[in-house]
């Protein structure tokens, strides 16, 4: 009897483990690099940030065209691929201390929200379902380059050191200085989550011109194309001097351009050629303006496939600044109902 129970338990266990979870992770096929090093970046002023934001979907081009006297960019937009098993994926860059506080910001693509499902008084701003397949996640870390253990462009590291105490125990020391505070006061090393901007303030007092390393670790790569678009910048001053949200950096939802050999095209500097995906800047602005319901009702291809369309009968009209004239040129195959007459 005992043997029969064991066989039954084994069979049930095998049936319960018929999924590997591979469907939730893009293939590490080498189309996009899993680890990149951007090099040194300049610290951006508040006025420059406003210029960058005004570019909208052309933000990546602005970053490539605007360099400091040493040829360093003030910001960076790029694409990361899925890393192989056992390898940390992500990007690194450096900047020099100013002698004052600086604010490091990174924003992975595109926009994420939890769908409001309450049966009573749901929040209409979030009642339309999100398209989760186009969202990525990056975790932000930073510290003095002298403490960084990784090899830029080869493998990601951290800012941990170790010493052996009098009892022979190995004790870890955290040299990272990028502390993100969550909802709980004093909650160190919090991270923002899917498709949300991460940021932290670092005090570079008495460290003028000293090199810092920033690590953008790819926590999740979008499933729709296996490429994680992101933007990054180092701002002059504390993060408290700015309003940082989804609209601080526009246009991180990048789409790579391919050459005649179906490889990602490269420009004369060896950088991947990529453009902001159509209508994603308007989606970001809609998120900041509390107009996601109206936007998704107008442009459902950029939102969840299981979105409840009945709410669109009473949804507010979409403001003019959030319209996307190129929608049907790009998404007609995904939205045959609204683009049938185009």
N, C-alpha and C positions, 0 to 999 in steps of 0.2 A: 504493500500500500504506500509505504514511504517513497519507494522508487517511482511509483506512478505520479505522486504529487510533485516530486522533483522534476520529472519529465514535463509535467504540465506547466510548472513554474518557468522552466527553461523556454518552453514554447511561447508562453505569454511574453516573456522578456524579449525574445527575438522579434515578436510581432510589434512590440512597443518601440523598438529601435529601428524602424524601417525608414527613418529619415536622417540624413546626415547634416542638414542645414546648409549644404552647399548652394542651394538656390538663393540664399540670402547674402551671399558674398560673390562679387564679380570675379571673373577668371583673371589670374595673374598672367596675362598673355604677353606682356611686354609692349603693348601698344603705347602705353604712357609710362614714363619713368616712375617707379615707386619711391625713389629717394632723389632729391635734388638739393643743390646748394645755390642760393641766389647771389651770394657774395655780400659785399658791404652796402648798406643802405644809408642814406642821409636822413637826418631828422627833419620832419615836415612842420611848418608853421600852421597856425590856425587859418590864416588867409589862403595858404596853398591848399589846405583841405577843402575850403569852400570852392576853389577853382576846380579841384578834382571832382567833387560831388556834382558840380554843374555840368560835367561832361557826360553824366549818365552812363549809357552803354559804351561810350568811347573812353572810359576811365583807363583801360589797359594801355591804349595808345598814348594817353597823357603821361602815364608813368614811364613809358619808353622814351618819350620825347623830352621830358623835363629832368635834367641831371644837375648835380651841383658842380662846383669848380673842379672836383676830382673825378668827375664822370660817374658818380654814384647816383642811382635812382632814389627818388623820395618815396616810392611805393612800388609794389610788385603785385602782378596778377599772373597766376599760372595754373597748371593742371598736374595732378598726381594720379598715378595708377595704383591698382591693388598690389600690395607687396606679397611675395611668396610666403608660404608657411614658415614661421620662425623668424621672420624679418620685420622689424619696425619700419613702417613707411612714413614719409613726411618730408618736410622742407626745413632748411636752416638758412639763416642770414645773420649778419653781424651789423652792429652800429657802434658809434663811439659816444662815450659819456659826454654830456654837455656841462656838467657841474651843477645841474639842477634836476628836477623831476622830469621824466618822460613817460609817455603813455603808449604802450604797445597794443595794437589792435589787429585782429585777424578775423575774417568773416568767410566761412565756407558756404558753398551754394546750398539751396537757393533760399526758400522760405518754408518753415515748418510751424504747424500749429496743431494742437489737440482739438479734434472735432467736438463741438458742444453736442452732447447727447441727452441732456437733462429733459425729462418729460414735462417739467414745469418751468417756464420762464428760461429757456436756454439762451445763451449769449449769441445773438444773431450774427455778430461779427465773425464767429467761428463755427457757424452751423453748417457750412459747406465743407465737405471732406477735403483733406489735404492730399496732394500727390506725393507720397513718401519716397517713391523711386528716384526722384531727382534731388534728394537731400543728402548732404554729406555732413561729416562731423570732424572737427579738428580740435585737439587739445593743445593749449598754449603753455610753454615753459620758457624761462629765460634766466640768465645769470652771467657772471663774468666769464669771458672766454677761457681764462686760465684754469677754470674749474671744469670745463666741459670735457666729457670723456669720449664723445663721438668723433667720427671722421667725416667731415663735410662732404656731401655728395656720394658717400659710400655707405655709411651706417649711422643711424641715430644713436645718441648717447644720452646722458643725463648730467646732473650737477651734484652727484653724490661723492663724498669722500669717505674713507674709512681709517680708523686708527685702532690699535690694540691697547686695551686698558691694562691695569696692573694685574688683573686676574687672567689675562690672556684672552679676553673676549673681544671679538671684532665689533666695533661700534660704528654705525653709519652716521655721517654728518651731511645735512642738507645745505648745499651752497646756493641753491636756486633762490632767486629773489622775486619771482613773478607769482605773487600770492593773489588769488582771486577769491573774493569773499562772497559766499552764498547767502541764502536767506537767513541762516542762523549767524548771529554775530560772532565774528572770529573764526568762521569755518574756512580754514585754509585749504588750498588746492582744490577748490570747487571748480567744476567745469560747466559750461553753459548748455551743452547738449546739441542735438541735431540742428544743423543749418542756422545756428545762432552765433552772433559775434562773441568772441572772447577777448578780454582786455585786462591789463594790469598796469599799475604805476610802479616805476622803479626810480629810486632816488640815487642819482649819480653824483651826489655831492662829494667833493674831494677826489673825483675820478674823471676829471676832464681828459678827454681823448683816450681813455682806457676802453678796450674793446669788449663788447658784450656779444653773446651769442643768443639768438632766439630760435627755439625749436617749435615747429608746428607739426605735431604728431597726428597722422591721419588715423582717426579712430574708426571711421566708417566711410566707405566709398560708395557713391550713388550706383544703384542697380541699373538705371536706364541706359547708361553708356559706359560704365566702368571707369569714368574719369571724374576726379574730384577737383572742381574749380574753386579757387580761393583768392582773396585779396589780403594784403598785409601792409601795415604802415607803422612808423614810429612817430608820434606826435610830440611837439614841444609842450611841456607842461604836464600837470596831473590829469588823469582820466576824469577827475571831478570837474575839470574846466570845460568838458565837452559833454554833449548829449550823444551817447553811443548806443546805437541800436541797429536794426536791419538796414537802415538808410544811411549809416555813416559811410559805408563803402558800397557803391552801386556797381552792378555789372560783373559780379563774381561767378555768375552762372554761365561759364564759358563753354563754347562748342568748338572743338578742334576742326581745322580745315585739312583736307587730305590731298596728297599729290596723285599723279597718274599711276603710281605703284601702290596706291591705297595705304601709304604710310603717312603719319602725321607730318604735314608740311613744316619746314623750318625756314626762318628768315635768314638774312645775311649775318646775323649775330648768333645763329644756332638756336634761337628761341622758337618754341612751338608757335605756329600761327593759329590764333584762336580769336573768336568774336563772341560777344555777349549774345546768348541765345535770345531769339526774338521774344519780346513782350515780358521778359523776366524783370527788367528794371521797373516797369509799371506794376508788376506783381509785388516787388519789394516795397514800392511806394504805397500800394494799397494796404499792405500789412501795417505800415507805420500810420496810415490815415484811418485805420479801422474800417476799411472798405472792402475786405476780402469777400464778403458775401456778394456784393454787387459785381466785383471783378470776376469771380468764378462763374456767376450766372451769365456774364457776357462772354467770357473766354474759358469754357469748361475744360479745354484740352490741357490747360496749365494747372488744373486742380484734380481732385480725386475722381476716379472713374465711377465710384459708387456714391457720388454726390446726389443729394435729394433735390431734384429739379423743381419740385412743386413749390419750394420756397421762393423761387425766382418770380413767381406771379406777384408777390408782394414786396420783393426786394427793392431798395431805393435805386434810383437811376445812377448809373456810373458817371462820376464827375469827368469833365472833358480832359483834365490833365492825366487821367489814367487810361485813356483810350489807346489802342494799339492798331494802327492802320494796316500793318503787315501781317496781322494774325492769320487771315485766310490764305495768304500766300505761302505760309509756312506750315500751318496746322490743318489744312483742308482735309487731308486723309484721316485725321483723328476727330474731326468735327464736321461730318458730312451734313448734319442737320442745319447748322448755322451758316455753313459756307456753300450750301447747295447752289445758290444763285450767283456766286462769285465767278 
